[in-house]
Amino acid sequence: MGALEQNIAESNHVIIGQKITLQWNVDQSDGSTAQNMNGWTVQFVLMDRRGGTAYMTKTCTVQNGDATDDQAEAVIAAADWATAGISESDTLFYTVSRTDEVVPLAFGSFTVHKALATA
């Protein structure tokens, strides 16, 4: 199974302070056969840079995507941003991995934006 590089683009308009749900379909090493992750513990880690300080770690839900139990889902609650100390627009990095494996299932950059002030 190879890690999927999936950058969460600036055009997705991820706003600091909003609840967001992120999902990754995981395939086997052939790149097309869905990977059944039943029984796996999967985590999402958001960092300041690749391999850097972790701002937050979330346990993912394993659920059905294209097939049975092949999708990892992480939910970032609105309060998680403040708890993590993220308040300014920035490009961060993330990994999604099994808790018992070093190699990530998915990784990439993650662009977040500060909410616009309202009058």
Backbone atoms as SQL, in Angstrom:
CREATE TABLE atoms (id INTEGER PRIMARY KEY, chain TEXT, resi INTEGER, resn TEXT, atom TEXT, x REAL, y REAL, z REAL);
INSERT INTO atoms VALUES
  (1, 'A', 1, 'MET', 'N', 0.847, -1.162, 0.000),
  (2, 'A', 1, 'MET', 'CA', 0.000, 0.000, 0.000),
  (3, 'A', 1, 'MET', 'C', 0.894, 1.226, 0.000),
  (4, 'A', 2, 'GLY', 'N', 0.732, 2.100, -0.981),
  (5, 'A', 2, 'GLY', 'CA', 1.508, 3.324, -1.060),
  (6, 'A', 2, 'GLY', 'C', 0.721, 4.494, -0.510),
  (7, 'A', 3, 'ALA', 'N', 1.434, 5.456, 0.040),
  (8, 'A', 3, 'ALA', 'CA', 0.776, 6.644, 0.595),
  (9, 'A', 3, 'ALA', 'C', 0.272, 7.529, -0.538),
  (10, 'A', 4, 'LEU', 'N', -0.892, 8.074, -0.351),
  (11, 'A', 4, 'LEU', 'CA', -1.518, 8.959, -1.324),
  (12, 'A', 4, 'LEU', 'C', -1.200, 10.397, -0.949),
  (13, 'A', 5, 'GLU', 'N', -0.524, 11.119, -1.860),
  (14, 'A', 5, 'GLU', 'CA', -0.320, 12.552, -1.613),
  (15, 'A', 5, 'GLU', 'C', -1.564, 13.273, -2.091),
  (16, 'A', 6, 'GLN', 'N', -2.219, 13.935, -1.161),
  (17, 'A', 6, 'GLN', 'CA', -3.460, 14.636, -1.477),
  (18, 'A', 6, 'GLN', 'C', -3.420, 15.981, -0.765),
  (19, 'A', 7, 'ASN', 'N', -3.046, 17.003, -1.510),
  (20, 'A', 7, 'ASN', 'CA', -2.988, 18.342, -0.932),
  (21, 'A', 7, 'ASN', 'C', -4.398, 18.909, -0.839),
  (22, 'A', 8, 'ILE', 'N', -4.700, 19.506, 0.281),
  (23, 'A', 8, 'ILE', 'CA', -6.003, 20.134, 0.484),
  (24, 'A', 8, 'ILE', 'C', -5.818, 21.584, 0.059),
  (25, 'A', 9, 'ALA', 'N', -6.306, 21.879, -1.123),
  (26, 'A', 9, 'ALA', 'CA', -5.987, 23.123, -1.818),
  (27, 'A', 9, 'ALA', 'C', -6.598, 24.358, -1.163),
  (28, 'A', 10, 'GLU', 'N', -5.944, 25.467, -1.412),
  (29, 'A', 10, 'GLU', 'CA', -6.422, 26.760, -0.926),
  (30, 'A', 10, 'GLU', 'C', -7.837, 27.031, -1.418),
  (31, 'A', 11, 'SER', 'N', -8.145, 26.541, -2.616),
  (32, 'A', 11, 'SER', 'CA', -9.475, 26.770, -3.193),
  (33, 'A', 11, 'SER', 'C', -10.587, 26.044, -2.427),
  (34, 'A', 12, 'ASN', 'N', -10.231, 25.138, -1.507),
  (35, 'A', 12, 'ASN', 'CA', -11.250, 24.471, -0.690),
  (36, 'A', 12, 'ASN', 'C', -11.779, 25.379, 0.417),
  (37, 'A', 13, 'HIS', 'N', -11.115, 26.519, 0.625),
  (38, 'A', 13, 'HIS', 'CA', -11.569, 27.531, 1.577),
  (39, 'A', 13, 'HIS', 'C', -11.802, 26.973, 2.975),
  (40, 'A', 14, 'VAL', 'N', -10.770, 26.333, 3.524),
  (41, 'A', 14, 'VAL', 'CA', -10.829, 25.851, 4.893),
  (42, 'A', 14, 'VAL', 'C', -10.642, 27.057, 5.812),
  (43, 'A', 15, 'ILE', 'N', -11.641, 27.350, 6.616),
  (44, 'A', 15, 'ILE', 'CA', -11.634, 28.527, 7.475),
  (45, 'A', 15, 'ILE', 'C', -11.372, 28.099, 8.915),
  (46, 'A', 16, 'ILE', 'N', -10.395, 28.728, 9.527),
  (47, 'A', 16, 'ILE', 'CA', -10.072, 28.456, 10.925),
  (48, 'A', 16, 'ILE', 'C', -11.308, 28.753, 11.770),
  (49, 'A', 17, 'GLY', 'N', -11.667, 27.827, 12.638),
  (50, 'A', 17, 'GLY', 'CA', -12.819, 28.008, 13.511),
  (51, 'A', 17, 'GLY', 'C', -14.084, 27.339, 13.009),
  (52, 'A', 18, 'GLN', 'N', -14.058, 26.789, 11.800),
  (53, 'A', 18, 'GLN', 'CA', -15.233, 26.089, 11.297),
  (54, 'A', 18, 'GLN', 'C', -15.034, 24.584, 11.420),
  (55, 'A', 19, 'LYS', 'N', -16.105, 23.873, 11.646),
  (56, 'A', 19, 'LYS', 'CA', -16.062, 22.410, 11.658),
  (57, 'A', 19, 'LYS', 'C', -15.869, 21.927, 10.225),
  (58, 'A', 20, 'ILE', 'N', -14.934, 20.991, 10.040),
  (59, 'A', 20, 'ILE', 'CA', -14.748, 20.409, 8.719),
  (60, 'A', 20, 'ILE', 'C', -14.619, 18.894, 8.848),
  (61, 'A', 21, 'THR', 'N', -15.023, 18.218, 7.804),
  (62, 'A', 21, 'THR', 'CA', -14.898, 16.765, 7.718),
  (63, 'A', 21, 'THR', 'C', -14.022, 16.450, 6.520),
  (64, 'A', 22, 'LEU', 'N', -12.970, 15.661, 6.759),
  (65, 'A', 22, 'LEU', 'CA', -12.027, 15.279, 5.714),
  (66, 'A', 22, 'LEU', 'C', -12.110, 13.772, 5.518),
  (67, 'A', 23, 'GLN', 'N', -12.049, 13.326, 4.260),
  (68, 'A', 23, 'GLN', 'CA', -12.154, 11.898, 3.972),
  (69, 'A', 23, 'GLN', 'C', -11.089, 11.471, 2.969),
  (70, 'A', 24, 'TRP', 'N', -10.569, 10.257, 3.196),
  (71, 'A', 24, 'TRP', 'CA', -9.577, 9.667, 2.301),
  (72, 'A', 24, 'TRP', 'C', -9.985, 8.241, 1.991),
  (73, 'A', 25, 'ASN', 'N', -10.096, 7.890, 0.699),
  (74, 'A', 25, 'ASN', 'CA', -10.290, 6.506, 0.294),
  (75, 'A', 25, 'ASN', 'C', -8.909, 5.875, 0.193),
  (76, 'A', 26, 'VAL', 'N', -8.728, 4.718, 0.793),
  (77, 'A', 26, 'VAL', 'CA', -7.421, 4.067, 0.850),
  (78, 'A', 26, 'VAL', 'C', -7.446, 2.824, -0.028),
  (79, 'A', 27, 'ASP', 'N', -6.446, 2.720, -0.931),
  (80, 'A', 27, 'ASP', 'CA', -6.312, 1.578, -1.824),
  (81, 'A', 27, 'ASP', 'C', -5.129, 0.710, -1.420),
  (82, 'A', 28, 'GLN', 'N', -5.140, -0.510, -1.903),
  (83, 'A', 28, 'GLN', 'CA', -4.006, -1.409, -1.716),
  (84, 'A', 28, 'GLN', 'C', -2.858, -0.942, -2.610),
  (85, 'A', 29, 'SER', 'N', -1.720, -1.625, -2.548),
  (86, 'A', 29, 'SER', 'CA', -0.522, -1.187, -3.264),
  (87, 'A', 29, 'SER', 'C', -0.688, -1.149, -4.776),
  (88, 'A', 30, 'ASP', 'N', -1.696, -1.842, -5.321),
  (89, 'A', 30, 'ASP', 'CA', -1.912, -1.782, -6.771),
  (90, 'A', 30, 'ASP', 'C', -2.531, -0.453, -7.202),
  (91, 'A', 31, 'GLY', 'N', -2.959, 0.352, -6.230),
  (92, 'A', 31, 'GLY', 'CA', -3.496, 1.676, -6.529),
  (93, 'A', 31, 'GLY', 'C', -4.940, 1.702, -6.971),
  (94, 'A', 32, 'SER', 'N', -5.582, 0.535, -7.065),
  (95, 'A', 32, 'SER', 'CA', -6.975, 0.535, -7.511),
  (96, 'A', 32, 'SER', 'C', -7.900, -0.342, -6.662),
  (97, 'A', 33, 'THR', 'N', -7.357, -1.328, -5.972),
  (98, 'A', 33, 'THR', 'CA', -8.184, -2.196, -5.139),
  (99, 'A', 33, 'THR', 'C', -8.369, -1.562, -3.765),
  (100, 'A', 34, 'ALA', 'N', -9.613, -1.404, -3.348),
  (101, 'A', 34, 'ALA', 'CA', -9.901, -0.785, -2.052),
  (102, 'A', 34, 'ALA', 'C', -9.269, -1.597, -0.927),
  (103, 'A', 35, 'GLN', 'N', -8.687, -0.887, 0.043),
  (104, 'A', 35, 'GLN', 'CA', -8.063, -1.518, 1.201),
  (105, 'A', 35, 'GLN', 'C', -9.073, -1.608, 2.335),
  (106, 'A', 36, 'ASN', 'N', -9.421, -2.800, 2.749),
  (107, 'A', 36, 'ASN', 'CA', -10.319, -2.963, 3.883),
  (108, 'A', 36, 'ASN', 'C', -9.526, -2.656, 5.155),
  (109, 'A', 37, 'MET', 'N', -9.954, -1.671, 5.916),
  (110, 'A', 37, 'MET', 'CA', -9.261, -1.238, 7.121),
  (111, 'A', 37, 'MET', 'C', -10.008, -1.652, 8.385),
  (112, 'A', 38, 'ASN', 'N', -10.885, -2.640, 8.273),
  (113, 'A', 38, 'ASN', 'CA', -11.628, -3.115, 9.436),
  (114, 'A', 38, 'ASN', 'C', -10.652, -3.504, 10.550),
  (115, 'A', 39, 'GLY', 'N', -10.869, -2.968, 11.748),
  (116, 'A', 39, 'GLY', 'CA', -10.018, -3.273, 12.894),
  (117, 'A', 39, 'GLY', 'C', -8.804, -2.370, 13.033),
  (118, 'A', 40, 'TRP', 'N', -8.550, -1.515, 12.060),
  (119, 'A', 40, 'TRP', 'CA', -7.408, -0.601, 12.135),
  (120, 'A', 40, 'TRP', 'C', -7.765, 0.599, 13.002),
  (121, 'A', 41, 'THR', 'N', -6.776, 1.156, 13.669),
  (122, 'A', 41, 'THR', 'CA', -6.912, 2.462, 14.310),
  (123, 'A', 41, 'THR', 'C', -6.120, 3.431, 13.451),
  (124, 'A', 42, 'VAL', 'N', -6.808, 4.437, 12.931),
  (125, 'A', 42, 'VAL', 'CA', -6.214, 5.385, 11.988),
  (126, 'A', 42, 'VAL', 'C', -6.265, 6.767, 12.608),
  (127, 'A', 43, 'GLN', 'N', -5.172, 7.535, 12.432),
  (128, 'A', 43, 'GLN', 'CA', -5.154, 8.889, 12.988),
  (129, 'A', 43, 'GLN', 'C', -4.740, 9.925, 11.952),
  (130, 'A', 44, 'PHE', 'N', -5.257, 11.118, 12.142),
  (131, 'A', 44, 'PHE', 'CA', -4.936, 12.301, 11.349),
  (132, 'A', 44, 'PHE', 'C', -4.083, 13.200, 12.236),
  (133, 'A', 45, 'VAL', 'N', -2.948, 13.661, 11.707),
  (134, 'A', 45, 'VAL', 'CA', -2.079, 14.574, 12.456),
  (135, 'A', 45, 'VAL', 'C', -1.860, 15.814, 11.598),
  (136, 'A', 46, 'LEU', 'N', -2.130, 16.993, 12.161),
  (137, 'A', 46, 'LEU', 'CA', -1.909, 18.271, 11.486),
  (138, 'A', 46, 'LEU', 'C', -0.682, 18.921, 12.105),
  (139, 'A', 47, 'MET', 'N', 0.306, 19.273, 11.249),
  (140, 'A', 47, 'MET', 'CA', 1.610, 19.766, 11.711),
  (141, 'A', 47, 'MET', 'C', 1.956, 21.120, 11.102),
  (142, 'A', 48, 'ASP', 'N', 2.936, 21.787, 11.737),
  (143, 'A', 48, 'ASP', 'CA', 3.397, 23.066, 11.214),
  (144, 'A', 48, 'ASP', 'C', 4.243, 22.900, 9.953),
  (145, 'A', 49, 'ARG', 'N', 4.886, 21.764, 9.796),
  (146, 'A', 49, 'ARG', 'CA', 5.678, 21.452, 8.601),
  (147, 'A', 49, 'ARG', 'C', 5.824, 19.936, 8.547),
  (148, 'A', 50, 'ARG', 'N', 6.301, 19.410, 7.420),
  (149, 'A', 50, 'ARG', 'CA', 6.477, 17.956, 7.298),
  (150, 'A', 50, 'ARG', 'C', 7.378, 17.451, 8.410),
  (151, 'A', 51, 'GLY', 'N', 6.851, 16.540, 9.207),
  (152, 'A', 51, 'GLY', 'CA', 7.619, 15.985, 10.304),
  (153, 'A', 51, 'GLY', 'C', 7.812, 16.936, 11.472),
  (154, 'A', 52, 'GLY', 'N', 7.076, 18.039, 11.473),
  (155, 'A', 52, 'GLY', 'CA', 7.253, 19.064, 12.499),
  (156, 'A', 52, 'GLY', 'C', 6.362, 18.868, 13.714),
  (157, 'A', 53, 'THR', 'N', 6.152, 19.961, 14.410),
  (158, 'A', 53, 'THR', 'CA', 5.337, 19.958, 15.624),
  (159, 'A', 53, 'THR', 'C', 3.875, 19.691, 15.277),
  (160, 'A', 54, 'ALA', 'N', 3.257, 18.767, 15.995),
  (161, 'A', 54, 'ALA', 'CA', 1.850, 18.435, 15.762),
  (162, 'A', 54, 'ALA', 'C', 0.963, 19.458, 16.456),
  (163, 'A', 55, 'TYR', 'N', 0.082, 20.092, 15.675),
  (164, 'A', 55, 'TYR', 'CA', -0.921, 20.989, 16.244),
  (165, 'A', 55, 'TYR', 'C', -2.086, 20.194, 16.826),
  (166, 'A', 56, 'MET', 'N', -2.488, 19.148, 16.094),
  (167, 'A', 56, 'MET', 'CA', -3.606, 18.335, 16.581),
  (168, 'A', 56, 'MET', 'C', -3.503, 16.928, 16.021),
  (169, 'A', 57, 'THR', 'N', -4.026, 15.990, 16.797),
  (170, 'A', 57, 'THR', 'CA', -4.122, 14.594, 16.394),
  (171, 'A', 57, 'THR', 'C', -5.563, 14.164, 16.610),
  (172, 'A', 58, 'LYS', 'N', -6.164, 13.594, 15.592),
  (173, 'A', 58, 'LYS', 'CA', -7.557, 13.163, 15.661),
  (174, 'A', 58, 'LYS', 'C', -7.641, 11.690, 15.269),
  (175, 'A', 59, 'THR', 'N', -8.401, 10.913, 16.007),
  (176, 'A', 59, 'THR', 'CA', -8.664, 9.535, 15.618),
  (177, 'A', 59, 'THR', 'C', -9.685, 9.550, 14.495),
  (178, 'A', 60, 'CYS', 'N', -9.392, 8.838, 13.424),
  (179, 'A', 60, 'CYS', 'CA', -10.291, 8.777, 12.269),
  (180, 'A', 60, 'CYS', 'C', -11.328, 7.682, 12.462),
  (181, 'A', 61, 'THR', 'N', -12.471, 7.878, 11.854),
  (182, 'A', 61, 'THR', 'CA', -13.489, 6.847, 11.754),
  (183, 'A', 61, 'THR', 'C', -13.223, 6.074, 10.474),
  (184, 'A', 62, 'VAL', 'N', -13.224, 4.755, 10.552),
  (185, 'A', 62, 'VAL', 'CA', -13.105, 3.919, 9.354),
  (186, 'A', 62, 'VAL', 'C', -14.516, 3.588, 8.910),
  (187, 'A', 63, 'GLN', 'N', -14.805, 3.851, 7.642),
  (188, 'A', 63, 'GLN', 'CA', -16.168, 3.675, 7.136),
  (189, 'A', 63, 'GLN', 'C', -16.135, 3.256, 5.677),
  (190, 'A', 64, 'ASN', 'N', -17.311, 3.033, 5.118),
  (191, 'A', 64, 'ASN', 'CA', -17.417, 2.650, 3.717),
  (192, 'A', 64, 'ASN', 'C', -17.240, 3.870, 2.824),
  (193, 'A', 65, 'GLY', 'N', -16.382, 3.720, 1.828),
  (194, 'A', 65, 'GLY', 'CA', -16.195, 4.739, 0.798),
  (195, 'A', 65, 'GLY', 'C', -16.582, 4.121, -0.529),
  (196, 'A', 66, 'ASP', 'N', -15.562, 3.763, -1.349),
  (197, 'A', 66, 'ASP', 'CA', -15.825, 3.072, -2.610),
  (198, 'A', 66, 'ASP', 'C', -16.165, 1.606, -2.377),
  (199, 'A', 67, 'ALA', 'N', -15.730, 1.071, -1.242),
  (200, 'A', 67, 'ALA', 'CA', -15.964, -0.341, -0.900),
  (201, 'A', 67, 'ALA', 'C', -16.193, -0.430, 0.605),
  (202, 'A', 68, 'THR', 'N', -16.050, -1.612, 1.173),
  (203, 'A', 68, 'THR', 'CA', -16.290, -1.819, 2.598),
  (204, 'A', 68, 'THR', 'C', -15.079, -1.390, 3.416),
  (205, 'A', 69, 'ASP', 'N', -15.317, -0.505, 4.376),
  (206, 'A', 69, 'ASP', 'CA', -14.287, -0.073, 5.340),
  (207, 'A', 69, 'ASP', 'C', -12.991, 0.393, 4.686),
  (208, 'A', 70, 'ASP', 'N', -13.094, 1.155, 3.613),
  (209, 'A', 70, 'ASP', 'CA', -11.894, 1.611, 2.912),
  (210, 'A', 70, 'ASP', 'C', -11.679, 3.121, 3.008),
  (211, 'A', 71, 'GLN', 'N', -12.456, 3.796, 3.827),
  (212, 'A', 71, 'GLN', 'CA', -12.360, 5.252, 3.915),
  (213, 'A', 71, 'GLN', 'C', -12.069, 5.679, 5.349),
  (214, 'A', 72, 'ALA', 'N', -11.093, 6.578, 5.481),
  (215, 'A', 72, 'ALA', 'CA', -10.781, 7.180, 6.778),
  (216, 'A', 72, 'ALA', 'C', -11.389, 8.577, 6.798),
  (217, 'A', 73, 'GLU', 'N', -12.045, 8.919, 7.904),
  (218, 'A', 73, 'GLU', 'CA', -12.678, 10.228, 8.029),
  (219, 'A', 73, 'GLU', 'C', -12.221, 10.888, 9.322),
  (220, 'A', 74, 'ALA', 'N', -11.758, 12.124, 9.203),
  (221, 'A', 74, 'ALA', 'CA', -11.375, 12.920, 10.372),
  (222, 'A', 74, 'ALA', 'C', -12.296, 14.131, 10.449),
  (223, 'A', 75, 'VAL', 'N', -12.775, 14.420, 11.642),
  (224, 'A', 75, 'VAL', 'CA', -13.623, 15.589, 11.859),
  (225, 'A', 75, 'VAL', 'C', -12.861, 16.556, 12.753),
  (226, 'A', 76, 'ILE', 'N', -12.696, 17.781, 12.261),
  (227, 'A', 76, 'ILE', 'CA', -12.082, 18.840, 13.063),
  (228, 'A', 76, 'ILE', 'C', -13.226, 19.729, 13.541),
  (229, 'A', 77, 'ALA', 'N', -13.478, 19.708, 14.828),
  (230, 'A', 77, 'ALA', 'CA', -14.551, 20.522, 15.409),
  (231, 'A', 77, 'ALA', 'C', -14.128, 21.983, 15.449),
  (232, 'A', 78, 'ALA', 'N', -15.090, 22.871, 15.515),
  (233, 'A', 78, 'ALA', 'CA', -14.788, 24.307, 15.548),
  (234, 'A', 78, 'ALA', 'C', -13.826, 24.651, 16.688),
  (235, 'A', 79, 'ALA', 'N', -14.020, 24.062, 17.848),
  (236, 'A', 79, 'ALA', 'CA', -13.183, 24.364, 19.015),
  (237, 'A', 79, 'ALA', 'C', -11.763, 23.818, 18.892),
  (238, 'A', 80, 'ASP', 'N', -11.553, 22.816, 18.028),
  (239, 'A', 80, 'ASP', 'CA', -10.219, 22.222, 17.881),
  (240, 'A', 80, 'ASP', 'C', -9.176, 23.230, 17.405),
  (241, 'A', 81, 'TRP', 'N', -9.591, 24.197, 16.605),
  (242, 'A', 81, 'TRP', 'CA', -8.640, 25.190, 16.078),
  (243, 'A', 81, 'TRP', 'C', -8.027, 26.002, 17.213),
  (244, 'A', 82, 'ALA', 'N', -8.867, 26.500, 18.121),
  (245, 'A', 82, 'ALA', 'CA', -8.370, 27.297, 19.246),
  (246, 'A', 82, 'ALA', 'C', -7.534, 26.437, 20.186),
  (247, 'A', 83, 'THR', 'N', -7.996, 25.221, 20.454),
  (248, 'A', 83, 'THR', 'CA', -7.250, 24.316, 21.319),
  (249, 'A', 83, 'THR', 'C', -5.855, 24.064, 20.764),
  (250, 'A', 84, 'ALA', 'N', -5.742, 23.974, 19.440),
  (251, 'A', 84, 'ALA', 'CA', -4.459, 23.721, 18.785),
  (252, 'A', 84, 'ALA', 'C', -3.611, 24.991, 18.649),
  (253, 'A', 85, 'GLY', 'N', -4.204, 26.147, 18.926),
  (254, 'A', 85, 'GLY', 'CA', -3.465, 27.402, 18.816),
  (255, 'A', 85, 'GLY', 'C', -3.312, 27.898, 17.392),
  (256, 'A', 86, 'ILE', 'N', -4.164, 27.441, 16.481),
  (257, 'A', 86, 'ILE', 'CA', -4.111, 27.879, 15.083),
  (258, 'A', 86, 'ILE', 'C', -5.062, 29.051, 14.913),
  (259, 'A', 87, 'SER', 'N', -4.517, 30.228, 14.619),
  (260, 'A', 87, 'SER', 'CA', -5.366, 31.411, 14.494),
  (261, 'A', 87, 'SER', 'C', -5.035, 32.261, 13.277),
  (262, 'A', 88, 'GLU', 'N', -3.947, 31.974, 12.597),
  (263, 'A', 88, 'GLU', 'CA', -3.542, 32.761, 11.435),
  (264, 'A', 88, 'GLU', 'C', -3.542, 31.902, 10.173),
  (265, 'A', 89, 'SER', 'N', -3.793, 32.525, 9.019),
  (266, 'A', 89, 'SER', 'CA', -3.745, 31.817, 7.747),
  (267, 'A', 89, 'SER', 'C', -2.354, 31.238, 7.551),
  (268, 'A', 90, 'ASP', 'N', -2.303, 30.014, 7.032),
  (269, 'A', 90, 'ASP', 'CA', -1.015, 29.345, 6.888),
  (270, 'A', 90, 'ASP', 'C', -1.182, 28.107, 6.016),
  (271, 'A', 91, 'THR', 'N', -0.063, 27.580, 5.542),
  (272, 'A', 91, 'THR', 'CA', -0.052, 26.278, 4.902),
  (273, 'A', 91, 'THR', 'C', 0.580, 25.311, 5.880),
  (274, 'A', 92, 'LEU', 'N', -0.190, 24.318, 6.281),
  (275, 'A', 92, 'LEU', 'CA', 0.238, 23.309, 7.242),
  (276, 'A', 92, 'LEU', 'C', 0.406, 21.987, 6.505),
  (277, 'A', 93, 'PHE', 'N', 0.798, 20.963, 7.212),
  (278, 'A', 93, 'PHE', 'CA', 0.968, 19.647, 6.617),
  (279, 'A', 93, 'PHE', 'C', 0.247, 18.614, 7.469),
  (280, 'A', 94, 'TYR', 'N', -0.181, 17.526, 6.825),
  (281, 'A', 94, 'TYR', 'CA', -0.901, 16.493, 7.553),
  (282, 'A', 94, 'TYR', 'C', -0.419, 15.109, 7.126),
  (283, 'A', 95, 'THR', 'N', -0.681, 14.144, 7.987),
  (284, 'A', 95, 'THR', 'CA', -0.552, 12.730, 7.644),
  (285, 'A', 95, 'THR', 'C', -1.777, 11.999, 8.164),
  (286, 'A', 96, 'VAL', 'N', -2.132, 10.928, 7.482),
  (287, 'A', 96, 'VAL', 'CA', -3.148, 9.990, 7.929),
  (288, 'A', 96, 'VAL', 'C', -2.448, 8.642, 7.955),
  (289, 'A', 97, 'SER', 'N', -2.440, 7.986, 9.107),
  (290, 'A', 97, 'SER', 'CA', -1.698, 6.731, 9.210),
  (291, 'A', 97, 'SER', 'C', -2.329, 5.792, 10.225),
  (292, 'A', 98, 'ARG', 'N', -1.973, 4.516, 10.097),
  (293, 'A', 98, 'ARG', 'CA', -2.328, 3.537, 11.118),
  (294, 'A', 98, 'ARG', 'C', -1.508, 3.857, 12.348),
  (295, 'A', 99, 'THR', 'N', -2.058, 3.621, 13.500),
  (296, 'A', 99, 'THR', 'CA', -1.301, 3.911, 14.722),
  (297, 'A', 99, 'THR', 'C', -0.197, 2.897, 14.962),
  (298, 'A', 100, 'ASP', 'N', -0.256, 1.737, 14.299),
  (299, 'A', 100, 'ASP', 'CA', 0.785, 0.725, 14.479),
  (300, 'A', 100, 'ASP', 'C', 1.746, 0.638, 13.291),
  (301, 'A', 101, 'GLU', 'N', 1.716, 1.624, 12.404),
  (302, 'A', 101, 'GLU', 'CA', 2.589, 1.675, 11.230),
  (303, 'A', 101, 'GLU', 'C', 3.253, 3.039, 11.156),
  (304, 'A', 102, 'VAL', 'N', 4.463, 3.084, 10.660),
  (305, 'A', 102, 'VAL', 'CA', 5.161, 4.357, 10.512),
  (306, 'A', 102, 'VAL', 'C', 4.806, 5.024, 9.192),
  (307, 'A', 103, 'VAL', 'N', 4.561, 4.246, 8.167),
  (308, 'A', 103, 'VAL', 'CA', 4.300, 4.773, 6.829),
  (309, 'A', 103, 'VAL', 'C', 2.877, 5.324, 6.756),
  (310, 'A', 104, 'PRO', 'N', 2.711, 6.562, 6.269),
  (311, 'A', 104, 'PRO', 'CA', 1.358, 7.137, 6.192),
  (312, 'A', 104, 'PRO', 'C', 0.521, 6.511, 5.079),
  (313, 'A', 105, 'LEU', 'N', -0.780, 6.546, 5.266),
  (314, 'A', 105, 'LEU', 'CA', -1.725, 6.144, 4.229),
  (315, 'A', 105, 'LEU', 'C', -1.958, 7.297, 3.267),
  (316, 'A', 106, 'ALA', 'N', -1.913, 8.517, 3.800),
  (317, 'A', 106, 'ALA', 'CA', -2.088, 9.735, 3.004),
  (318, 'A', 106, 'ALA', 'C', -1.311, 10.854, 3.681),
  (319, 'A', 107, 'PHE', 'N', -0.917, 11.856, 2.891),
  (320, 'A', 107, 'PHE', 'CA', -0.192, 13.008, 3.424),
  (321, 'A', 107, 'PHE', 'C', -0.349, 14.167, 2.449),
  (322, 'A', 108, 'GLY', 'N', -0.022, 15.352, 2.901),
  (323, 'A', 108, 'GLY', 'CA', -0.064, 16.494, 2.000),
  (324, 'A', 108, 'GLY', 'C', -0.073, 17.809, 2.739),
  (325, 'A', 109, 'SER', 'N', -0.245, 18.862, 1.962),
  (326, 'A', 109, 'SER', 'CA', -0.333, 20.202, 2.544),
  (327, 'A', 109, 'SER', 'C', -1.796, 20.535, 2.802),
  (328, 'A', 110, 'PHE', 'N', -1.982, 21.526, 3.644),
  (329, 'A', 110, 'PHE', 'CA', -3.318, 21.854, 4.142),
  (330, 'A', 110, 'PHE', 'C', -3.341, 23.363, 4.336),
  (331, 'A', 111, 'THR', 'N', -4.026, 24.083, 3.459),
  (332, 'A', 111, 'THR', 'CA', -4.062, 25.545, 3.528),
  (333, 'A', 111, 'THR', 'C', -5.296, 25.986, 4.314),
  (334, 'A', 112, 'VAL', 'N', -5.057, 26.785, 5.345),
  (335, 'A', 112, 'VAL', 'CA', -6.162, 27.298, 6.156),
  (336, 'A', 112, 'VAL', 'C', -6.181, 28.822, 6.087),
  (337, 'A', 113, 'HIS', 'N', -7.355, 29.380, 6.263),
  (338, 'A', 113, 'HIS', 'CA', -7.535, 30.826, 6.177),
  (339, 'A', 113, 'HIS', 'C', -8.173, 31.361, 7.451),
  (340, 'A', 114, 'LYS', 'N', -7.726, 32.511, 7.862),
  (341, 'A', 114, 'LYS', 'CA', -8.328, 33.196, 8.986),
  (342, 'A', 114, 'LYS', 'C', -9.702, 33.726, 8.546),
  (343, 'A', 115, 'ALA', 'N', -10.684, 33.606, 9.412),
  (344, 'A', 115, 'ALA', 'CA', -12.026, 34.095, 9.092),
  (345, 'A', 115, 'ALA', 'C', -11.979, 35.614, 8.948),
  (346, 'A', 116, 'LEU', 'N', -12.741, 36.132, 8.014),
  (347, 'A', 116, 'LEU', 'CA', -12.818, 37.575, 7.825),
  (348, 'A', 116, 'LEU', 'C', -13.584, 38.202, 8.987),
  (349, 'A', 117, 'ALA', 'N', -13.111, 39.334, 9.429),
  (350, 'A', 117, 'ALA', 'CA', -13.804, 40.044, 10.515),
  (351, 'A', 117, 'ALA', 'C', -15.117, 40.586, 9.986),
  (352, 'A', 118, 'THR', 'N', -16.139, 40.530, 10.805),
  (353, 'A', 118, 'THR', 'CA', -17.435, 41.081, 10.404),
  (354, 'A', 118, 'THR', 'C', -17.657, 42.404, 11.132),
  (355, 'A', 119, 'ALA', 'N', -18.330, 43.293, 10.433),
  (356, 'A', 119, 'ALA', 'CA', -18.570, 44.626, 11.004),
  (357, 'A', 119, 'ALA', 'C', -19.779, 44.641, 11.874);
